[in-house]
Amino acid sequence: MYADLHDFARRRLSCLTVPVTSGRPHACPRAQIETIWRLAGQPPTAVGLPYGRWSLAKLRAYLIRQRLVKAISREHPPRVLKKGGTASAMSGASSSAPIPTGP
C-alpha cells in the first residue's frame, strides 16, 4: 500500500498506466468462435453428416476436415462452447465465416 502512495507522490497520474499483458495470444479468432457456435447449434445432418447430434470428437474432426480451423486441441471446443458465443452466433445471424455443406 505504501509503495503505491510513494509511487503516486513521485509520478502522479503516470503511475496509473495499464499493465502490459503477457502470455500467448488467442489462437482462435472471433470469426472462428462464432463459426464453431453456429455449427454446434445445428444438427450434423444440416451439413450432410449422418449423425443425430454432435460429439466433441466429431465436431473437432469436422472443423479440421473442412479447414475451418488449422488445428484445434481436444480441449478447445468444450472451452469455446462453455464460455459462450456472441449474441449473433447464438441467435443464428450470419457471420463472415460461412459453414460449408457436405462431408
N, C-alpha and C positions, 0 to 999 in steps of 0.2 A: 504494500500500500504506500509506504513512504517513498519507495523508488519511483512510483508513478507521480507522486506530488513533486519530487525533486526534478524529474524529467520535464514535467509541465512548467515548473519555475524557470528552467533553463531554455526550453524550446518553444514554449507557449503552445499554440494550436498545431504546430507542425508535428508534435508528438502523437497526434491522433490519426496518423495515417493508417490506411487499411493494410493489414499484414499480407505479405505475398504468400499465396497458397502454393504448396508443393505437392508432389505426387504425380502419378500417372494421369494424363488427361483422359477424358471419357473416350472409349473406343467405339461407342455406338452413337452415331449422331441422332438427333431428334427425329429425323425423317424415318430412320430405320426402326426406332422405337415405336413410332406411330404405325408403321407397316406391320410390325410384329403384333401390335394390339388389334389392328383390323383383321389380320389373318386369324388370330386366335379367337376372334369374335364371330367367325363364320364357320360352318361345318366344313370338314375336309372335302366333302362331295362338291362344294361350290367351286373348288379349284381342280376337280377331276380326279380326286383320290377316292379309293373305295372304303375308307374308314368312316365310322359313325361319329367319332369325336377325336379330337387331338390328344395325343400323349405328348409329354415334353420331348421325348426322343424323336417322335415323328415330326413335330413342329421344327425342331432343330435341323433334322435331316432335310426337310423341305426347304427351309431357309437357305441352307448351304447349296442344295442341288439347283435351286432356282437362281442362285447367285444374288440373293437379296442381302446377304452378308458375306464377307470374305471368309471369315472363320468366327465361330462362336462356341464358347465353352458350354459344357453341360449345365453349369450352374447359372448361366446368364439369363436364359428365358424365364426361369421361375422368378428371378430377381426383378426383371422388367415387368412381368405380369403382376407381381406382388406390389411393387411400388405404384403401379397405376399408370395409365396413359394420359394423354391430354384430353380435353373435352371433345375436340374434333375427332379423335381416334375412337372414343367410346360412343359417340353419337352416330358414327358411320359416315361422317362427312369425308369427302375425298381429300387426299393429300397429294403431294408432289411425287410420291413414290408409288407407282402402280403395282398391283399384285398380279403376277402372270397367272394365266389359267393353263390347265393341262399338267400332266405328270412330268 
